[in-house]
Amino acid sequence: MSKIHSVWLFMRRHKYLLTILIIVLIVGVVDEDSFLNRHPRRVRIDMLRQEIANYKHQYDEADSKIRELENNPKAVEKIARERYHMKRANEDVFVFVGEEEEVTQELSEADAE
């Protein structure tokens, strides 16, 4: 009985401290928005912000290329020559394939089979 009485006296003396500790425990560990759950969410938010920045950069590059294609007919010819290996009637075209492109072509051919 003396142990229960001493625990009861301790709780009566330090009731505010115990209440604060219980609240900190609930908010820090148990709650849905606890400090333990906030860190992974913050990391995920940072990754998504970086991904948004990358997509924005890609969008800006593509937008500038579209504007250039709309305003410059030589840019259309340049892209047609580089990407699609088009040529004029009196020209010969030689295409040099790099190692990375060869691997990509081999993989795409293997997938097609």
Secondary structure, DSSP 4 states (H G I P E B T S, - for coil): -HHHHHHHHHHHHTHHHHHHHHHHHIIIIISTT-HHHHHHHHHHHHHHHHHHHHHHHHHHHHHHHHHHHHH-HHHHHHHHHHHH----TT-----PPPHHHHHHHHHHHHHH-
